[in-house]
């Protein structure tokens, strides 16, 4: 009995010192938001065993570590960004361009903080249905002449990927370069057999943060959430659809999958190529920047359009743990701050940080029509409870909230005044703002913004309004779930 108590006492002392050490590391050696620091301190000291396990799984901060140092932008691309930034500074008043004047500071911020070149000569198609998106992607793969670069967070080994891999193998056999990059967590159920078959046909594969123990991946944070496709440097895709049959056929649990994905033709494709090249270099150590064939157009790009060009202004922006700034979040906030009439937001997860929520609340209280659309059902119960809690905060500020009822809403976009839209892979949550690698298209165009806003308004017909009265009348159990989830939201 006494031996048991003695052993337990020693274990408690060890746990106490471990929690103390972790608390010191969090407070003094990691760059975190204050509320995140406090949440971790509460978890470690009030839930000592659970807190330590959670910290080891999702709490470690690698943002300043060497693991991301390989991901540096080529000097020639930095020079191109600097050249364009100088053009904006010296010539913007001479341009007869509403967007260049209205959003000059945002364009420059994206240039200098993320190397995101402003592109002008673009056209794009918008997909909200997985069937149409993947049918078109497969057709573009079939027509590839030089190379195919695919990057997805999730790749599931089902009939959809088998269809895509079949076409990739055909193109590789024809001499087309094929590279496929996927996240180690999202692609953990890919069989070695199909991957080996692809390699045997000359397809190059890259895994971002592969699992250390077979299919078990202990690194939950710092996942590569990007979805990019580039064909011949001329056609690019970016958006929310992963590769899996549920994104095409729906699923028993969620039904129809509502997402937004873009097919881009034009200069902006080079921004997606740049992003792929950086991630590929980190995952495989192969440096695509030594070959100008992939980035020549990006380096030689000029801001001034020629007479008769199809003008669609767009910047490809990205952010992640290796970024000095929260570039995508900052673009979301800047859109909100610029809005004068309305703001429409699609997101499956709504767990904003203080800066994002403050901007949204100010807009709503200032008379801007702020509308948020979220799913009607959870895919992660704790995350959904936190989402409802933060949605309630928006309702109290005067915003409107809708729950999409036709299936599962997975689209991620912020739109304002029928003028600008930011759409891509980044959710409106802390995980996307700080912990995951994301990529979005920042689009300055009335026609495209109008089309995406029309899609939002059509989605309202497939939604139910979640009112302030409904929020205030929720059950005690629901209130408790939301409060606990909200308290833990920096960890979610």
Protein Blocks (a to p, Z undefined) as FASTA:
>chain_A
ZZmmmmmmmmmmmmmmmmmmmmmmmmmmcccdfklmmmmmmmmmmmmmlmmmmmmmmmpc
cklmmklmmmccdfklmmmmmmmmmmmmmmmmmpccfklmmmmmmmmmmmmmnopacdfb
dcddddfbfklmmmmmmmmmmmpmkbccdddfbdcddfklmmmmmmmmmmmmnopacddd
ddfklmmmpcfklmmmmmmnopacddehiafbljacfblghpafbdcddehhlaccddjb
dcdfklmnopfklopadddddddedjklmmmmmmmmmmmmmmnopafklpmklmmmmmmp
cfbdcehiacdddddddddfkbmbdfklmmmmmmmmmpmkbccdddfbdcddfklmmmmm
mmmmnopacdddddfbdfblklmmmmmmmmmmmmmnopacdddfkbccfbdcddehhlac
cddjbccbfklmmmpccdddddddfklmmmmmmmmmmmmmmpccddfklmmmpcfklmmm
mmmmmmmmmmZZ
